[in-house]
């Protein structure tokens, strides 16, 4: 499937005052795919390669989270995890989804955990992929994303830190992500997630404290690439150890894009997990 910028355009619905872009395909139990953060990210760039396979058995909804992709960005809105939870709930209401499986990549995983904590009645189970947890020193990948200034060259440099196999990065992907990154307000939305860089010192990134995750009652599948240069693999172990009903799978020779780098293995894990009682 194409990674082109226009491919990111799907359906539109108003949710929490935002004209929200989303993809909706297949029939069956609802599965919501939540993308990560970073310059130029969208639901399509994260999930376009796996949506057709998942849609053969499930209703698959992949939204552009408010402030990202082609969903409306408002300079008057302060984007934070509380807002994103409310936006996702509004989107689910508009699409008549009472309860769903959430599959979250990186920041999308943090949003999935926030949903499971604040609205457990709307969440069936969660899949957390490359998701931050606890405190850690900013990685090369996150620092490059935080310091990104829009250009084709800078986008290529940033993307090179995400997968283990750099051959996954092509000119079309770089151009599409670059085009999305220059939308007014897009980078500001991403920076609202990240701590300001500390000159000459350690910049600390903070995810959900493990103690908080002990309150999650639904099933959780934790997936991570052992060679992730964006979110440390140790985060996956912290999440696995904290959530009571959790399982963990770590892929070797894999970076931050598990769904692309280990696509069939990723889909197999999801299929088995979704079928569990």
N, C-alpha and C positions, 0 to 999 in steps of 0.2 A: 504494500500500500504506500501511496505517496506521502512524503513528509512535507509537501508544499504548504505554504502559508494558507492558501485558500481551502485546503483540505481540512483545516482546523475549524472551518465554519460549519455549524450543525443547525439545530433548532434554537428557537429563542423563547424564553418565558420571563415574565417579571417576577422577581423574588427579592423580597426585602428592599424594594425600591431600586433594584438593579436589573437592567436588561441583561439577562443571563444566557450565555451560549452553552449548549449541551448536546451530546450525542445520545441517541436512544434507539436501541436495536434489539431484536430477539423477543422471545416470549418465555414466560415462566416466572420463577421466584426472582425478585429484584436483586441485582448486584450493582452497587454503586462504586465506580472506580474514581479515586481521588488522587489527583496528580501531585507532584512535588513542587517545590518553589524554584526560583532561579530566573535569570534573565531569559525572556522569550519562551517560557514554559507554557504548555497548554495541555488540556486533556488529550488532544489528538497526538501531540508529540510524545506523550508518555504511553498512551494506550492503543494507538491506532493499529499496532501490529498484532494485538491479541483480542481485540473486540469481536472480530468475526467468529473465532473459535468459541469464545464464551457465549456469544449470542446464539449458538446452536442449541443451547440448553436453558439459558436464562434470559431474563430481560436485563439488558446491560445499559446502565445510564452513566455517562462520563461527563460531568460538568466542568466548565472553567470556573474555578473558585473566584469569588469577587476580588477584583484587583489583578487578575491574571488572564492570560489568553485573550479571547474576544469578548469576555464579559465586561460590562461597563465598569469604568474606573471613575470614582468621584473624589475630587480634591477635598471635599468637605467631610469625608468619612475617615475616621481613624480605624484602620484595619488591624484587628487583633483576633486572638483565638475565640473570644466570646462572640465577636461579630460573625466570624466564619461559621461557627456552630449555628447561629440563628439563620444565616443565609442558607446553609444546607437544609435545615429544618423547613424553611419556607419553600425551597425548591422541591423537597419531598412532598410537601403538602400540595403544591401546584400540580405535581405529576401523579397525585393520588397513590403515593407510596407510603404505606403505614409503617412498614418495618423492612429493613434491608440488611443484606450482608455488605459490609464496607471493606473495600480493598484499598489501602492507602500506601502510597509511595512517598517515603521521606516525610516532608511536611504534611502530605496527605495522611500518613500514618499517625502523626501527632493529632490531626483533626479527627481521625477515627477514634483514637483513645479519648479525646475530649468528648466526643459524642457518646461513647460507651459509659463514661463517667457521669455525664450530666443528663443524658436521655436514654437510659438503658432499655426502656420499653420500645424504642425505635430501632434498636440494633440487634440483629440476629446473632452475628459473630463477626470477628474482625480479622483481617490479614494485614500485617504490618511489615513493610518491606523497606529496608534501609532507613529505619526510623530513629531519630535522636532520642536519647533518654539521659537523665542526670546531667552532670556537668562535664565538659571536656574542652581542651584547648582547641581553638579554631583550626580546621584542617586546611591543607593546600587548596582543596576543591572549593570549600566555603569561602575562603579568603579571596580566591580568584573571582568567584561570583559576586562577592560583596564589593570588590574594587573594580568590577567591570564597567568600562565606559563604552558605549555603543560603537562598534566597528566590526567588519567581517573578520579582521585579524584577531581581535580580542575575543570574539565569539568562538572562533576555532581553538584558540588557546584554552579558553575555559572548558569547552566541551571535551577536550583531549584528556582532562583529568577525571572524567566520569566513568567511562568503561575500561575494563581490563584490556580488551582488544580494540585498539584505536581504529581498525578498519571499518568499524560500525559507523564512524562519522563520515558523512559525505557532503558534497557541496550544497546539495538541495537542503539538507538538514540545517547546515550552517546558515544559509540564506533565510530559511523560514524562521529560525529562532532569532536571527538578527532583526528581521522585519517586525516580529512580535515585540522585541525588546525596546523598540523605539516608539511604541505607543505612549502618548503623554501620560505620566503617572505610573507606568508599569514598574519601573525600577524602584520608585519610592515605596510601592506596595511590598516589594520583596525586601527592601531594607528595613521595613517595619518589623520584620521577623528576626533580624540579626542585631547583635550588639555592635556598637560603634567600634572600629578597630582601635586598639591601643598602641600608640607609637612606642617602640622600644620595650614593650612588655607583652604579657600574655593576654590575648583576647579569649575570654571564656564564653562558650556557647552553653545555654541552659535549656534542657528539655524537661519533660515531666519528671519529677522526683520518683524514684522507684517505689518509695513508700506509698505515694498516691495511687500508683497502678495496682496495688494490692486490693483496691476497692472494685476493680473491674470484675464483673461476674460472668460475662459471656466467654465463649471459647475464643482463643486467639492462636493464630498461626504466625510465627515470627520467622521472616526470611531475610537473609543478608548475604552479600558478597564478601568473601574473606579478604578480598583485595580492594575494598571500598576506600577511596581516598577523599570522600566527601563526608560521610558519617562513619565513625569508627565502629568496627565489628563488635567491640566490647559493649556497645549500646544494646545490641541484640540480646546478649547474654543477660544484661541487667533487666530488660523487659521480660525475657523468658523466666527469670528467677522471681520476678515480682508478681506477674499475673497468675492467679491460682490455677486456671485451666488453660495452660499454654503449651505449645510445642514449638520446637526450634529446628530450622534447617539452614545450614550454611553451605554455600556453593564456593568451591575453589576455582581459581582462575576466573574470577568474576568481580566486577566493580560495583558501581552504584545503580546500574541499569539491569537488574536481574530479569525483568520481564522481556528485555530484548536480548541480553547476553546468553541467558539460559531459558529461552522461551518455552520449549517443550517441557523441560523439567518443572518450570514455574506453573504451567498449565496443569500438569499432572498432579502437583501438590495441591493446587486449588480444587481440582475435581475431587480428589480423595477427601479433602477437608470439608468441602461443601456437602458431601454425602454422609458424613458422620452424624450419628444420632446425638 
